[in-house]
């Protein structure tokens, strides 16, 4: 995995964090996945260690949970 | 305020997040403050809206609480 992945679910906390993250990280280094629109990716996110959204899974595998929008268990 | 400020307290969660954040953000755009070593800054952090560390206070005033190391109330 060479890019970071930013998982979110469209909640206000997520959208605010998304804008902030995209201001910090060059857009070609991060992929944005909206789990509300694409719930087939929820299992991928969980397997990466994502427990809540918004979360940023880094290229090195570390997960940064940023603020708290929703538990990943509540997205199914 | 033109730079982001990354507040931490030296805990393992903080140090891990610090390394990750510094990989993402150019180092000239972020100031690092260790509240464990410099507790005179705790009030500044609280006034910026920091509730736990590690946290990143952005130039636009938004606060990103990243994972959870310690409550700011526990640092005094």
Backbone of each chain as nested JSON, in Angstrom:
{
  "chains": [
    {"id": "A", "residues": [
      {"number": 1, "name": "UNK", "atoms": {"N": [0.856, -1.192, 0.0], "CA": [0.0, 0.0, 0.0], "C": [0.889, 1.237, 0.0]}},
      {"number": 2, "name": "UNK", "atoms": {"N": [0.759, 2.053, -1.006], "CA": [1.638, 3.207, -1.096], "C": [0.949, 4.508, -0.72]}},
      {"number": 3, "name": "UNK", "atoms": {"N": [-0.387, 4.501, -0.742], "CA": [-1.122, 5.702, -0.392], "C": [-1.765, 5.546, 0.975]}},
      {"number": 4, "name": "UNK", "atoms": {"N": [-2.021, 6.676, 1.615], "CA": [-2.886, 6.663, 2.786], "C": [-4.332, 6.551, 2.302]}},
      {"number": 5, "name": "UNK", "atoms": {"N": [-5.187, 5.984, 3.14], "CA": [-6.614, 5.911, 2.817], "C": [-7.383, 6.633, 3.915]}},
      {"number": 6, "name": "UNK", "atoms": {"N": [-8.185, 7.602, 3.525], "CA": [-9.028, 8.315, 4.476], "C": [-10.433, 7.741, 4.367]}},
      {"number": 7, "name": "UNK", "atoms": {"N": [-10.899, 7.075, 5.436], "CA": [-12.235, 6.503, 5.466], "C": [-13.172, 7.466, 6.168]}},
      {"number": 8, "name": "UNK", "atoms": {"N": [-14.31, 7.708, 5.572], "CA": [-15.294, 8.532, 6.265], "C": [-16.685, 8.052, 5.89]}},
      {"number": 9, "name": "UNK", "atoms": {"N": [-17.691, 8.68, 6.473], "CA": [-19.061, 8.23, 6.225], "C": [-20.002, 9.413, 5.997]}},
      {"number": 10, "name": "UNK", "atoms": {"N": [-19.436, 10.536, 5.615], "CA": [-20.279, 11.657, 5.224], "C": [-20.882, 12.461, 6.362]}},
      {"number": 11, "name": "UNK", "atoms": {"N": [-20.553, 12.077, 7.606], "CA": [-21.101, 12.821, 8.738], "C": [-20.391, 14.187, 8.828]}},
      {"number": 12, "name": "UNK", "atoms": {"N": [-21.01, 15.13, 9.531], "CA": [-20.382, 16.466, 9.621], "C": [-18.964, 16.436, 10.169]}},
      {"number": 13, "name": "UNK", "atoms": {"N": [-18.719, 15.61, 11.201], "CA": [-17.362, 15.508, 11.749], "C": [-16.394, 15.015, 10.675]}},
      {"number": 14, "name": "UNK", "atoms": {"N": [-16.889, 14.028, 9.886], "CA": [-16.033, 13.448, 8.84], "C": [-15.68, 14.474, 7.774]}},
      {"number": 15, "name": "UNK", "atoms": {"N": [-16.686, 15.231, 7.331], "CA": [-16.483, 16.158, 6.224], "C": [-15.528, 17.269, 6.644]}},
      {"number": 16, "name": "UNK", "atoms": {"N": [-15.689, 17.742, 7.866], "CA": [-14.794, 18.768, 8.375], "C": [-13.361, 18.246, 8.447]}},
      {"number": 17, "name": "UNK", "atoms": {"N": [-13.203, 17.034, 8.97], "CA": [-11.868, 16.442, 9.079], "C": [-11.284, 16.18, 7.698]}},
      {"number": 18, "name": "UNK", "atoms": {"N": [-12.152, 15.77, 6.762], "CA": [-11.665, 15.491, 5.413], "C": [-11.038, 16.745, 4.801]}},
      {"number": 19, "name": "UNK", "atoms": {"N": [-11.749, 17.869, 4.953], "CA": [-11.211, 19.104, 4.38], "C": [-9.881, 19.468, 5.031]}},
      {"number": 20, "name": "UNK", "atoms": {"N": [-9.802, 19.266, 6.34], "CA": [-8.558, 19.602, 7.029], "C": [-7.419, 18.688, 6.596]}},
      {"number": 21, "name": "UNK", "atoms": {"N": [-7.719, 17.398, 6.485], "CA": [-6.685, 16.435, 6.087], "C": [-6.197, 16.727, 4.675]}},
      {"number": 22, "name": "UNK", "atoms": {"N": [-7.145, 17.051, 3.802], "CA": [-6.745, 17.308, 2.418], "C": [-5.948, 18.599, 2.281]}},
      {"number": 23, "name": "UNK", "atoms": {"N": [-6.116, 19.5, 3.251], "CA": [-5.262, 20.688, 3.257], "C": [-3.84, 20.347, 3.671]}},
      {"number": 24, "name": "UNK", "atoms": {"N": [-3.699, 19.272, 4.454], "CA": [-2.389, 18.92, 5.007], "C": [-1.616, 17.981, 4.09]}},
      {"number": 25, "name": "UNK", "atoms": {"N": [-2.331, 17.041, 3.468], "CA": [-1.663, 15.975, 2.719], "C": [-1.87, 16.22, 1.229]}},
      {"number": 26, "name": "UNK", "atoms": {"N": [-0.814, 16.134, 0.452], "CA": [-0.988, 16.263, -0.999], "C": [-2.011, 15.241, -1.499]}},
      {"number": 27, "name": "UNK", "atoms": {"N": [-2.921, 15.68, -2.374], "CA": [-4.064, 14.84, -2.736], "C": [-3.644, 13.573, -3.467]}},
      {"number": 28, "name": "UNK", "atoms": {"N": [-2.46, 13.57, -4.071], "CA": [-2.045, 12.342, -4.746], "C": [-1.482, 11.305, -3.778]}},
      {"number": 29, "name": "UNK", "atoms": {"N": [-1.415, 11.666, -2.485], "CA": [-0.915, 10.706, -1.493], "C": [-2.023, 10.125, -0.631]}},
      {"number": 30, "name": "UNK", "atoms": {"N": [-3.268, 10.461, -0.925], "CA": [-4.354, 9.954, -0.096], "C": [-5.552, 9.595, -0.966]}},
      {"number": 31, "name": "UNK", "atoms": {"N": [-6.15, 8.444, -0.644], "CA": [-7.356, 7.997, -1.322], "C": [-8.514, 8.207, -0.352]}},
      {"number": 32, "name": "UNK", "atoms": {"N": [-9.632, 8.704, -0.843], "CA": [-10.788, 8.965, 0.013], "C": [-11.831, 7.886, -0.239]}},
      {"number": 33, "name": "UNK", "atoms": {"N": [-12.288, 7.228, 0.803], "CA": [-13.347, 6.217, 0.656], "C": [-14.517, 6.587, 1.559]}},
      {"number": 34, "name": "UNK", "atoms": {"N": [-15.667, 6.753, 0.951], "CA": [-16.905, 7.107, 1.664], "C": [-17.648, 5.798, 1.957]}},
      {"number": 35, "name": "UNK", "atoms": {"N": [-17.574, 5.363, 3.216], "CA": [-18.15, 4.05, 3.567], "C": [-19.672, 4.073, 3.532]}},
      {"number": 36, "name": "UNK", "atoms": {"N": [-20.252, 5.251, 3.657], "CA": [-21.707, 5.335, 3.543], "C": [-22.172, 5.042, 2.12]}},
      {"number": 37, "name": "UNK", "atoms": {"N": [-21.382, 5.476, 1.145], "CA": [-21.737, 5.249, -0.254], "C": [-21.232, 3.913, -0.764]}},
      {"number": 38, "name": "UNK", "atoms": {"N": [-20.207, 3.386, -0.132], "CA": [-19.566, 2.17, -0.639], "C": [-19.341, 1.22, 0.534]}},
      {"number": 39, "name": "UNK", "atoms": {"N": [-20.423, 0.615, 1.007], "CA": [-20.277, -0.179, 2.222], "C": [-19.611, -1.536, 1.99]}},
      {"number": 40, "name": "UNK", "atoms": {"N": [-19.291, -1.854, 0.749], "CA": [-18.499, -3.069, 0.502], "C": [-17.079, -2.903, 1.036]}},
      {"number": 41, "name": "UNK", "atoms": {"N": [-16.689, -1.664, 1.31], "CA": [-15.323, -1.42, 1.811], "C": [-15.228, -1.454, 3.337]}},
      {"number": 42, "name": "UNK", "atoms": {"N": [-16.385, -1.639, 4.002], "CA": [-16.356, -1.609, 5.47], "C": [-15.46, -2.714, 6.022]}},
      {"number": 43, "name": "UNK", "atoms": {"N": [-15.543, -3.905, 5.42], "CA": [-14.702, -5.004, 5.914], "C": [-13.217, -4.699, 5.719]}},
      {"number": 44, "name": "UNK", "atoms": {"N": [-12.88, -4.104, 4.581], "CA": [-11.484, -3.7, 4.358], "C": [-11.016, -2.755, 5.455]}},
      {"number": 45, "name": "UNK", "atoms": {"N": [-11.888, -1.792, 5.757], "CA": [-11.532, -0.801, 6.766], "C": [-11.322, -1.479, 8.115]}},
      {"number": 46, "name": "UNK", "atoms": {"N": [-12.253, -2.36, 8.486], "CA": [-12.128, -3.059, 9.771], "C": [-10.846, -3.885, 9.82]}},
      {"number": 47, "name": "UNK", "atoms": {"N": [-10.549, -4.546, 8.712], "CA": [-9.344, -5.366, 8.671], "C": [-8.068, -4.528, 8.779]}},
      {"number": 48, "name": "UNK", "atoms": {"N": [-8.164, -3.278, 8.424], "CA": [-7.011, -2.382, 8.559], "C": [-6.891, -1.822, 9.971]}},
      {"number": 49, "name": "UNK", "atoms": {"N": [-7.906, -2.101, 10.809], "CA": [-7.845, -1.622, 12.183], "C": [-8.703, -0.414, 12.451]}},
      {"number": 50, "name": "UNK", "atoms": {"N": [-9.532, -0.03, 11.49], "CA": [-10.383, 1.139, 11.682], "C": [-11.522, 0.787, 12.627]}},
      {"number": 51, "name": "UNK", "atoms": {"N": [-11.659, 1.561, 13.702], "CA": [-12.693, 1.315, 14.697], "C": [-13.791, 2.366, 14.649]}},
      {"number": 52, "name": "UNK", "atoms": {"N": [-13.463, 3.532, 14.139], "CA": [-14.446, 4.606, 14.014], "C": [-14.041, 5.468, 12.833]}},
      {"number": 53, "name": "UNK", "atoms": {"N": [-14.989, 6.253, 12.356], "CA": [-14.673, 7.196, 11.292], "C": [-14.867, 8.609, 11.808]}},
      {"number": 54, "name": "UNK", "atoms": {"N": [-14.194, 9.585, 11.249], "CA": [-13.179, 9.455, 10.202], "C": [-11.87, 8.851, 10.721]}},
      {"number": 55, "name": "UNK", "atoms": {"N": [-11.181, 8.163, 9.831], "CA": [-9.898, 7.564, 10.184], "C": [-8.983, 7.598, 8.972]}},
      {"number": 56, "name": "UNK", "atoms": {"N": [-7.717, 7.707, 9.261], "CA": [-6.714, 7.745, 8.202], "C": [-5.805, 6.538, 8.382]}},
      {"number": 57, "name": "UNK", "atoms": {"N": [-5.814, 5.64, 7.396], "CA": [-4.915, 4.489, 7.427], "C": [-3.692, 4.856, 6.601]}},
      {"number": 58, "name": "UNK", "atoms": {"N": [-2.539, 4.86, 7.26], "CA": [-1.322, 5.335, 6.611], "C": [-0.658, 4.24, 5.806]}},
      {"number": 59, "name": "UNK", "atoms": {"N": [0.237, 4.657, 4.926], "CA": [0.948, 3.714, 4.079], "C": [1.737, 2.702, 4.913]}},
      {"number": 60, "name": "UNK", "atoms": {"N": [2.148, 3.084, 6.124], "CA": [2.907, 2.156, 6.974], "C": [2.0, 1.246, 7.792]}},
      {"number": 61, "name": "UNK", "atoms": {"N": [0.682, 1.373, 7.596], "CA": [-0.252, 0.494, 8.292], "C": [-0.815, 1.069, 9.576]}},
      {"number": 62, "name": "UNK", "atoms": {"N": [-0.231, 2.146, 10.073], "CA": [-0.778, 2.759, 11.283], "C": [-2.134, 3.389, 10.983]}},
      {"number": 63, "name": "UNK", "atoms": {"N": [-2.999, 3.382, 11.992], "CA": [-4.323, 3.975, 11.843], "C": [-4.423, 5.189, 12.761]}},
      {"number": 64, "name": "UNK", "atoms": {"N": [-4.762, 6.32, 12.192], "CA": [-5.03, 7.513, 12.997], "C": [-6.535, 7.718, 13.03]}},
      {"number": 65, "name": "UNK", "atoms": {"N": [-7.131, 7.537, 14.209], "CA": [-8.542, 7.847, 14.386], "C": [-8.646, 9.322, 14.725]}},
      {"number": 66, "name": "UNK", "atoms": {"N": [-9.346, 10.069, 13.913], "CA": [-9.358, 11.526, 14.034], "C": [-10.731, 11.975, 14.509]}},
      {"number": 67, "name": "UNK", "atoms": {"N": [-10.741, 12.615, 15.686], "CA": [-12.006, 12.991, 16.294], "C": [-12.914, 11.76, 16.334]}},
      {"number": 68, "name": "UNK", "atoms": {"N": [-14.207, 11.937, 16.358], "CA": [-15.077, 10.768, 16.388], "C": [-16.376, 11.122, 15.712]}},
      {"number": 69, "name": "UNK", "atoms": {"N": [-16.628, 10.456, 14.601], "CA": [-17.886, 10.696, 13.903], "C": [-18.875, 9.589, 14.188]}},
      {"number": 70, "name": "UNK", "atoms": {"N": [-18.452, 8.367, 13.939], "CA": [-19.335, 7.222, 14.121], "C": [-18.487, 5.974, 14.282]}},
      {"number": 71, "name": "UNK", "atoms": {"N": [-19.001, 5.036, 15.06], "CA": [-18.346, 3.739, 15.159], "C": [-18.525, 2.987, 13.857]}},
      {"number": 72, "name": "UNK", "atoms": {"N": [-17.497, 2.255, 13.475], "CA": [-17.608, 1.489, 12.231], "C": [-18.706, 0.43, 12.353]}},
      {"number": 73, "name": "UNK", "atoms": {"N": [-18.978, -0.001, 13.559], "CA": [-20.043, -1.004, 13.745], "C": [-21.42, -0.429, 13.417]}},
      {"number": 74, "name": "UNK", "atoms": {"N": [-21.545, 0.886, 13.479], "CA": [-22.845, 1.516, 13.223], "C": [-23.088, 1.8, 11.746]}},
      {"number": 75, "name": "UNK", "atoms": {"N": [-22.127, 1.477, 10.903], "CA": [-22.25, 1.84, 9.48], "C": [-22.903, 0.759, 8.641]}},
      {"number": 76, "name": "UNK", "atoms": {"N": [-23.065, -0.43, 9.218], "CA": [-23.527, -1.558, 8.389], "C": [-25.009, -1.454, 8.054]}}
    ]},
    {"id": "B", "residues": [
      {"number": 1, "name": "UNK", "atoms": {"N": [-2.424, 32.845, 13.533], "CA": [-1.645, 31.607, 13.669], "C": [-1.433, 31.02, 12.282]}},
      {"number": 2, "name": "UNK", "atoms": {"N": [-0.206, 30.878, 11.869], "CA": [0.04, 30.4, 10.518], "C": [0.488, 28.939, 10.489]}},
      {"number": 3, "name": "UNK", "atoms": {"N": [0.932, 28.43, 11.624], "CA": [1.367, 27.037, 11.67], "C": [0.365, 26.195, 12.424]}},
      {"number": 4, "name": "UNK", "atoms": {"N": [0.341, 24.913, 12.111], "CA": [-0.372, 23.972, 12.966], "C": [0.471, 23.715, 14.211]}},
      {"number": 5, "name": "UNK", "atoms": {"N": [-0.183, 23.358, 15.306], "CA": [0.539, 23.003, 16.532], "C": [0.149, 21.586, 16.919]}},
      {"number": 6, "name": "UNK", "atoms": {"N": [1.14, 20.74, 17.074], "CA": [0.892, 19.367, 17.515], "C": [1.221, 19.294, 19.001]}},
      {"number": 7, "name": "UNK", "atoms": {"N": [0.185, 19.052, 19.812], "CA": [0.378, 18.926, 21.254], "C": [0.49, 17.458, 21.62]}},
      {"number": 8, "name": "UNK", "atoms": {"N": [1.466, 17.132, 22.417], "CA": [1.536, 15.763, 22.905], "C": [2.133, 15.759, 24.303]}},
      {"number": 9, "name": "UNK", "atoms": {"N": [2.209, 14.561, 24.871], "CA": [2.697, 14.479, 26.245], "C": [3.688, 13.334, 26.422]}},
      {"number": 10, "name": "UNK", "atoms": {"N": [4.261, 12.9, 25.333], "CA": [5.327, 11.917, 25.435], "C": [4.881, 10.479, 25.626]}},
      {"number": 11, "name": "UNK", "atoms": {"N": [3.573, 10.26, 25.67], "CA": [3.088, 8.886, 25.836], "C": [3.325, 8.107, 24.54]}},
      {"number": 12, "name": "UNK", "atoms": {"N": [3.308, 6.773, 24.631], "CA": [3.574, 5.979, 23.417], "C": [2.616, 6.298, 22.269]}},
      {"number": 13, "name": "UNK", "atoms": {"N": [1.332, 6.488, 22.575], "CA": [0.371, 6.833, 21.521], "C": [0.774, 8.148, 20.864]}},
      {"number": 14, "name": "UNK", "atoms": {"N": [1.197, 9.113, 21.728], "CA": [1.576, 10.427, 21.199], "C": [2.782, 10.332, 20.283]}},
      {"number": 15, "name": "UNK", "atoms": {"N": [3.792, 9.585, 20.709], "CA": [5.039, 9.538, 19.968], "C": [4.818, 8.868, 18.618]}},
      {"number": 16, "name": "UNK", "atoms": {"N": [4.017, 7.814, 18.613], "CA": [3.701, 7.14, 17.368], "C": [2.953, 8.077, 16.427]}},
      {"number": 17, "name": "UNK", "atoms": {"N": [1.962, 8.785, 16.965], "CA": [1.189, 9.713, 16.129], "C": [2.066, 10.857, 15.648]}},
      {"number": 18, "name": "UNK", "atoms": {"N": [2.992, 11.303, 16.515], "CA": [3.88, 12.4, 16.126], "C": [4.701, 12.02, 14.901]}},
      {"number": 19, "name": "UNK", "atoms": {"N": [5.252, 10.807, 14.936], "CA": [6.06, 10.384, 13.791], "C": [5.224, 10.318, 12.529]}},
      {"number": 20, "name": "UNK", "atoms": {"N": [3.985, 9.825, 12.676], "CA": [3.119, 9.723, 11.505], "C": [2.736, 11.097, 10.97]}},
      {"number": 21, "name": "UNK", "atoms": {"N": [2.415, 12.004, 11.883], "CA": [2.011, 13.35, 11.465], "C": [3.178, 14.063, 10.78]}},
      {"number": 22, "name": "UNK", "atoms": {"N": [4.366, 13.875, 11.322], "CA": [5.521, 14.561, 10.731], "C": [5.885, 13.978, 9.371]}},
      {"number": 23, "name": "UNK", "atoms": {"N": [5.474, 12.736, 9.144], "CA": [5.668, 12.187, 7.804], "C": [4.706, 12.812, 6.802]}},
      {"number": 24, "name": "UNK", "atoms": {"N": [3.552, 13.27, 7.294], "CA": [2.516, 13.786, 6.408], "C": [2.652, 15.281, 6.149]}},
      {"number": 25, "name": "UNK", "atoms": {"N": [3.041, 16.02, 7.188], "CA": [3.032, 17.478, 7.106], "C": [4.462, 17.985, 7.023]}},
      {"number": 26, "name": "UNK", "atoms": {"N": [4.743, 18.868, 6.104], "CA": [6.1, 19.436, 6.055], "C": [6.458, 20.047, 7.409]}},
      {"number": 27, "name": "UNK", "atoms": {"N": [7.682, 19.79, 7.884], "CA": [8.025, 20.147, 9.256], "C": [8.009, 21.654, 9.493]}},
      {"number": 28, "name": "UNK", "atoms": {"N": [8.103, 22.451, 8.43], "CA": [8.055, 23.897, 8.646], "C": [6.626, 24.408, 8.801]}},
      {"number": 29, "name": "UNK", "atoms": {"N": [5.649, 23.51, 8.681], "CA": [4.254, 23.919, 8.843], "C": [3.661, 23.467, 10.163]}},
      {"number": 30, "name": "UNK", "atoms": {"N": [4.473, 22.859, 11.011], "CA": [3.92, 22.375, 12.273], "C": [4.911, 22.609, 13.408]}},
      {"number": 31, "name": "UNK", "atoms": {"N": [4.376, 23.063, 14.527], "CA": [5.172, 23.261, 15.735], "C": [4.802, 22.131, 16.696]}},
      {"number": 32, "name": "UNK", "atoms": {"N": [5.794, 21.567, 17.347], "CA": [5.544, 20.457, 18.269], "C": [5.666, 20.979, 19.691]}},
      {"number": 33, "name": "UNK", "atoms": {"N": [4.665, 20.757, 20.515], "CA": [4.743, 21.163, 21.914], "C": [4.503, 19.947, 22.805]}},
      {"number": 34, "name": "UNK", "atoms": {"N": [5.477, 19.667, 23.666], "CA": [5.417, 18.544, 24.601], "C": [4.886, 19.083, 25.926]}},
      {"number": 35, "name": "UNK", "atoms": {"N": [3.605, 18.793, 26.196], "CA": [2.979, 19.368, 27.395], "C": [3.507, 18.75, 28.683]}},
      {"number": 36, "name": "UNK", "atoms": {"N": [4.089, 17.573, 28.575], "CA": [4.692, 16.974, 29.757], "C": [5.937, 17.742, 30.182]}},
      {"number": 37, "name": "UNK", "atoms": {"N": [6.69, 18.223, 29.198], "CA": [7.913, 18.984, 29.498], "C": [7.643, 20.466, 29.717]}},
      {"number": 38, "name": "UNK", "atoms": {"N": [6.55, 20.952, 29.16], "CA": [6.28, 22.389, 29.208], "C": [4.823, 22.608, 29.604]}},
      {"number": 39, "name": "UNK", "atoms": {"N": [4.526, 22.38, 30.886], "CA": [3.125, 22.413, 31.275], "C": [2.549, 23.822, 31.387]}},
      {"number": 40, "name": "UNK", "atoms": {"N": [3.385, 24.833, 31.158], "CA": [2.833, 26.195, 31.084], "C": [1.973, 26.37, 29.838]}},
      {"number": 41, "name": "UNK", "atoms": {"N": [2.103, 25.456, 28.894], "CA": [1.335, 25.547, 27.658], "C": [-0.012, 24.829, 27.73]}},
      {"number": 42, "name": "UNK", "atoms": {"N": [-0.271, 24.168, 28.865], "CA": [-1.513, 23.394, 28.952], "C": [-2.727, 24.308, 28.804]}},
      {"number": 43, "name": "UNK", "atoms": {"N": [-2.671, 25.494, 29.44], "CA": [-3.817, 26.399, 29.329], "C": [-4.022, 26.863, 27.887]}},
      {"number": 44, "name": "UNK", "atoms": {"N": [-2.926, 27.151, 27.187], "CA": [-3.047, 27.516, 25.771], "C": [-3.75, 26.421, 24.987]}},
      {"number": 45, "name": "UNK", "atoms": {"N": [-3.328, 25.19, 25.262], "CA": [-3.914, 24.061, 24.535], "C": [-5.403, 23.959, 24.828]}},
      {"number": 46, "name": "UNK", "atoms": {"N": [-5.763, 24.068, 26.109], "CA": [-7.175, 23.991, 26.473], "C": [-7.972, 25.106, 25.812]}},
      {"number": 47, "name": "UNK", "atoms": {"N": [-7.393, 26.295, 25.805], "CA": [-8.097, 27.423, 25.194], "C": [-8.274, 27.251, 23.688]}},
      {"number": 48, "name": "UNK", "atoms": {"N": [-7.42, 26.447, 23.09], "CA": [-7.567, 26.162, 21.661], "C": [-8.589, 25.064, 21.398]}},
      {"number": 49, "name": "UNK", "atoms": {"N": [-9.086, 24.448, 22.469], "CA": [-10.095, 23.402, 22.296], "C": [-9.548, 22.0, 22.42]}},
      {"number": 50, "name": "UNK", "atoms": {"N": [-8.296, 21.865, 22.851], "CA": [-7.694, 20.538, 22.995], "C": [-8.274, 19.849, 24.229]}},
      {"number": 51, "name": "UNK", "atoms": {"N": [-8.833, 18.676, 24.05], "CA": [-9.44, 17.916, 25.15], "C": [-8.608, 16.707, 25.53]}},
      {"number": 52, "name": "UNK", "atoms": {"N": [-7.811, 16.226, 24.597], "CA": [-6.943, 15.083, 24.872], "C": [-5.723, 15.204, 23.97]}},
      {"number": 53, "name": "UNK", "atoms": {"N": [-4.696, 14.471, 24.331], "CA": [-3.5, 14.432, 23.483], "C": [-3.294, 13.019, 22.97]}},
      {"number": 54, "name": "UNK", "atoms": {"N": [-2.662, 12.843, 21.833], "CA": [-2.156, 13.884, 20.948], "C": [-3.274, 14.599, 20.198]}},
      {"number": 55, "name": "UNK", "atoms": {"N": [-3.043, 15.861, 19.888], "CA": [-4.001, 16.647, 19.129], "C": [-3.253, 17.621, 18.232]}},
      {"number": 56, "name": "UNK", "atoms": {"N": [-3.866, 17.89, 17.106], "CA": [-3.279, 18.817, 16.149], "C": [-4.226, 20.003, 16.009]}},
      {"number": 57, "name": "UNK", "atoms": {"N": [-3.742, 21.195, 16.393], "CA": [-4.531, 22.414, 16.228], "C": [-4.091, 23.057, 14.915]}},
      {"number": 58, "name": "UNK", "atoms": {"N": [-5.033, 23.184, 14.005], "CA": [-4.695, 23.645, 12.665], "C": [-4.659, 25.166, 12.595]}},
      {"number": 59, "name": "UNK", "atoms": {"N": [-4.044, 25.662, 11.543], "CA": [-3.941, 27.109, 11.352], "C": [-5.318, 27.755, 11.279]}},
      {"number": 60, "name": "UNK", "atoms": {"N": [-6.34, 27.003, 10.818], "CA": [-7.69, 27.57, 10.735], "C": [-8.451, 27.461, 12.054]}},
      {"number": 61, "name": "UNK", "atoms": {"N": [-7.807, 26.947, 13.094], "CA": [-8.442, 26.87, 14.405], "C": [-9.118, 25.546, 14.694]}},
      {"number": 62, "name": "UNK", "atoms": {"N": [-9.289, 24.714, 13.675], "CA": [-9.89, 23.402, 13.927], "C": [-8.931, 22.533, 14.734]}},
      {"number": 63, "name": "UNK", "atoms": {"N": [-9.503, 21.666, 15.561], "CA": [-8.698, 20.761, 16.375], "C": [-8.959, 19.335, 15.915]}},
      {"number": 64, "name": "UNK", "atoms": {"N": [-7.903, 18.634, 15.575], "CA": [-8.016, 17.206, 15.259], "C": [-7.459, 16.422, 16.436]}},
      {"number": 65, "name": "UNK", "atoms": {"N": [-8.352, 15.711, 17.132], "CA": [-7.898, 14.814, 18.196], "C": [-7.559, 13.485, 17.548]}},
      {"number": 66, "name": "UNK", "atoms": {"N": [-6.334, 13.064, 17.708], "CA": [-5.837, 11.901, 16.982], "C": [-5.611, 10.76, 17.959]}},
      {"number": 67, "name": "UNK", "atoms": {"N": [-6.338, 9.66, 17.733], "CA": [-6.29, 8.54, 18.67], "C": [-6.507, 9.087, 20.074]}},
      {"number": 68, "name": "UNK", "atoms": {"N": [-6.041, 8.419, 21.06], "CA": [-6.251, 8.932, 22.417], "C": [-5.095, 8.496, 23.277]}},
      {"number": 69, "name": "UNK", "atoms": {"N": [-4.331, 9.463, 23.763], "CA": [-3.225, 9.131, 24.652], "C": [-3.605, 9.419, 26.085]}},
      {"number": 70, "name": "UNK", "atoms": {"N": [-4.032, 10.665, 26.341], "CA": [-4.361, 11.072, 27.697], "C": [-5.292, 12.279, 27.633]}},
      {"number": 71, "name": "UNK", "atoms": {"N": [-6.154, 12.38, 28.615], "CA": [-6.979, 13.575, 28.733], "C": [-6.109, 14.743, 29.145]}},
      {"number": 72, "name": "UNK", "atoms": {"N": [-6.412, 15.912, 28.629], "CA": [-5.627, 17.08, 29.017], "C": [-5.79, 17.381, 30.503]}},
      {"number": 73, "name": "UNK", "atoms": {"N": [-6.919, 16.985, 31.061], "CA": [-7.14, 17.201, 32.491], "C": [-6.168, 16.389, 33.343]}},
      {"number": 74, "name": "UNK", "atoms": {"N": [-5.643, 15.319, 32.782], "CA": [-4.739, 14.447, 33.544], "C": [-3.287, 14.892, 33.482]}},
      {"number": 75, "name": "UNK", "atoms": {"N": [-3.012, 15.981, 32.755], "CA": [-1.616, 16.377, 32.56], "C": [-1.113, 17.36, 33.608]}},
      {"number": 76, "name": "UNK", "atoms": {"N": [-2.015, 17.897, 34.411], "CA": [-1.612, 18.974, 35.317], "C": [-0.794, 18.488, 36.508]}}
    ]}
  ]
}
